[in-house]
Amino acid sequence: MSSTDTGDDLPIDENVSADDAWPTGRQLRSLTRDATEAHTGGSFFEVISEVYSVVFSAAIALAVALGAVQGLNATITTGPEVHTLDPTWLAVVAALIVAGAVVGLAGRIGPIGMGGGQAVWWLPTPADRRGLLRPRSVLVPIMGAVVGAAGGLLIAFLALGEPGPVLGSIVALCTLGGTALALAVAAGQVQLGNKRAARVRPAALIGDILMAAGPLLGLLLVFVRPSPLTLPSGTVALIAIAVLAVLVVALLVRVDTGLNAISGRELRARGAVSAYAAGAVTSVDTRELGRALSVSTAPDQRRRSARLPWVRGPISAIVTGDALVLARSPRHVIQIGVAASVALMALLAGWPTGVNVAMLLIGGYLAAMATAESARRAEMAPVLDRFFPISAFDVRRVRIILPGVIMVLWSAGVFAVWGATHGSLPGWILLGVIAAPTFAAGVVRAAYRKPPDWSKPLVTGPMGPVPPGVLLAVARGPDLVVLCLIPTLVALIAFGPTFVLVWLQAATSAIAFAIATHVKDEKKPSMMERAADAQKASGAR
Amino acid sequence: MAKKQTSAPMIRADKVSVGYGSDIASAVCPPISVSMKPGEGLAVVGANGTGKSTFLRAVAGLLDVLGGQIDVFGRPVDERTRRFRADVAIVLDEDSYLPALTVREHLLLTARGHGMERVSELVTGIIEEFGLTARQQAAPTALSSGQRRRLLLASAFVRPRRLMVLDEPEQRLDSGMRDRLAERLAAERKTGGGVVMATHDPVLVRVVATRAVLLGEDEVRVVSPEVAAQAIEAM
């Protein structure tokens, strides 16, 4: 390859001999990046206008909720509330979940791999593999550190309740801990070298176990109510930080020197997952991200087939398929438990009401997302919805059954805890059950949203080029949840589960269901299109 | 297992233009006019990029036509209806499966979802016919691409249907499986079912089709299966 072959100015030394004329790994990466950036051209203002639209709709929902509260002269509860569980133990729960997230994510995406075009074009070249892989290997500790630091802040605030001198130590420990965990997974990959991966990747399994342990410990705390943990002294924390720092350096050296040992097969397999996930992240597509992390590159997965004798007709077939997909995905089942922890942790720690409400919303949506994997698959492969003798309108309604049932159970549990800490237990449970379909509707709406249009000029962003319309696509689903949960939000921040709010929530849940299950008739013009046509016609006259 | 036939055309395409743009200028081939009655097999043949799959997607209702009209069972195509989905089995060039379900479970669900009787025996037979017996407890992600293709084809045969829409069904199949598929599709046609397929396989055209649409850049011809098969061999 030379500069005359491609017509581009390759950053290659012109004086090297023909044998040495191959670009280095670093030069190959640079060349590919330049070529990619040449295809953008969309305006960044398009992204800004999308951000505006998304933020504006969220602000409207908040304004409606607060306006309703103030209009009725109610008192907004701001907290902080009284904690019902020991915060230091809750911090341990959070630490388990964060550690599980770091290890599980790192294990699923490699953490070192090479996918897509890079694997096809780069791996067969004689370029040094270490040079090609180094950016990815550098990214591993950085990502571990970032997630660790964010988790550290959460843990510190959970344990301490306010900023203090120990906060710095906890965040430093967690940052180094996250870095070490991510690097340990990478070191395991290097250690594996050319050996074939096991059926279940140890890191992914350990990550799942840690994440599952978080909610289980939380549940245990509710029953056992142990005495508060004593935070380690400053000296102990400093020693731990020093030990972790040494461990990080040792792991860094091990990973960097072992990059050449990772087999091409392993790099391609992990790269396929990480490229899929990276594409989902850079295009801000949570739906694709979920699919990416569900991709299995394990050699074989055999199980005994269920006989499914209860299935009679299309509705039970679709619901059964949805339920099997959820039940056989430990990651999604764990996600539902983790979401409950997210929703309740701030409440049990006695944080301000506003934070508790936000955490409840986030937790609810996180739990609902875990239940809609089949709907996301069906959007990706439309034939799945066409397997059965059931109309497009009805299949969408059927796809909401499983998320609805799971979210009713989830909400009943979470709102029961809310009720136990705020009083009016039956009312809160009733409100939670009635609000649950809104979460299900939101995730089904999100699952069936149209993908962004990649044929239009792309917009250069900090994480690479993205198509216009991507943020509006991401907001499709969460927007429905926020807007249709306004009665519940009003109840949570001011009035409690009053008769009127319960009825209002029932109405907005029905609206959410109707919107999420609506299938647009592509052949008929929309109301906006009809209005535009009418305007054109009147202009012509 | 084709349902009872009627004499009305299963498919009637009248000056149909297909493509992925928004106006007729983006059509990928000249307008197509063809019809197909029950018990017939229609092969859609042409070089790469001439619009075979695009036309098939329009027949399956997955793509709006740019001009003209397609009727299936006497009505404009609307794949969203229960009746269309009950009558038409579609196998396109995309992997459509739920990764958590085994091969056998996919077929059990499909058959039971269509209200079939004696499902276990039926599924066992189809699995054997498509050479998936040894892999029936495997998840689709653990199958080879050819085996996944067999699973998709099996899912079309395990359910009742009046019309099969198949996009290059021979893709990724070994020669033995191709021959068995050709016999199966010919039998489907002879029992009154309809088969419309895009294909590059001359054997499939000769055995299954009763007529063919030959797509070219400048013209579209309705020809005999033999002419279509020879055209494929000459490509």
Contacts between the chains, C-beta under 8 A, distances in Angstrom:
chain1	res1	chain2	res2	distance
A	294	B	99	6.9
A	295	B	141	8.0
A	296	B	99	6.8
A	296	B	139	7.8
A	296	B	141	5.2
A	298	B	142	7.7
A	299	B	142	7.4
A	300	B	138	6.5
A	300	B	142	4.5
A	301	B	138	6.9
A	301	B	139	4.4
A	301	B	141	6.7
A	301	B	142	5.1
A	302	B	102	7.9
A	302	B	137	5.0
A	302	B	138	5.5
A	302	B	139	7.7
A	302	B	142	7.4
A	303	B	102	6.2
A	303	B	137	6.3
A	303	B	139	7.5
A	304	B	137	6.3
A	305	B	102	4.6
A	305	B	103	7.9
A	305	B	104	4.0
A	305	B	105	4.9
A	305	B	108	7.2
A	305	B	136	6.9
A	305	B	137	5.7
A	306	B	105	6.1
A	306	B	108	8.0
A	307	B	108	7.3
A	307	B	120	7.2
A	308	B	105	6.7
A	308	B	108	5.1
A	308	B	109	6.4
A	308	B	112	6.3
A	311	B	108	7.4
A	311	B	109	6.3
A	311	B	112	4.0
A	311	B	113	6.7
A	312	B	112	6.6
A	312	B	115	7.0
A	313	B	112	7.8
A	313	B	113	6.6
A	313	B	115	5.7
A	314	B	113	4.8
A	314	B	114	7.5
A	316	B	112	7.8
A	316	B	113	7.8
A	317	B	109	4.9
A	317	B	110	7.5
A	317	B	112	5.8
A	317	B	113	3.1
A	318	B	113	7.3
A	320	B	109	6.5
A	321	B	98	5.8
A	321	B	101	6.6
A	321	B	109	5.6
A	324	B	98	7.5
A	324	B	100	5.6
A	324	B	101	5.8
A	324	B	105	7.1
A	325	B	98	5.4
A	325	B	99	7.8
A	325	B	100	4.4
A	325	B	101	7.3
A	327	B	100	8.0
A	328	B	100	4.0
A	329	B	100	6.2
A	374	B	98	6.3
A	377	B	98	5.9
A	377	B	99	7.8
A	381	B	94	5.9
A	381	B	95	6.7
A	381	B	96	3.9
A	381	B	97	7.4
A	382	B	62	6.7
A	382	B	96	7.9
A	383	B	90	5.9
A	383	B	91	7.8
A	383	B	92	6.2
A	383	B	94	6.9
A	383	B	96	4.0
A	384	B	96	5.2
A	384	B	97	7.6
A	384	B	98	7.1
A	386	B	79	6.6
A	386	B	85	5.5
A	386	B	90	6.1
A	387	B	96	7.9
A	387	B	110	5.5
A	387	B	113	6.7
A	387	B	155	6.8
A	387	B	159	7.7
A	388	B	85	6.7
A	388	B	110	7.5
A	388	B	113	4.3
A	388	B	114	6.8
A	389	B	82	5.6
A	389	B	83	8.0
A	389	B	85	5.3
A	389	B	86	3.5
A	389	B	113	7.6
A	389	B	114	6.0
A	389	B	115	8.0
A	390	B	82	5.7
A	390	B	85	6.6
A	391	B	80	5.8
A	391	B	81	5.5
A	391	B	82	4.4
A	391	B	85	7.2
A	392	B	79	7.5
A	392	B	80	3.5
A	392	B	81	7.8
A	393	B	80	6.9
A	394	B	82	7.2
A	519	B	80	6.6
A	522	B	64	6.7
A	523	B	64	6.7
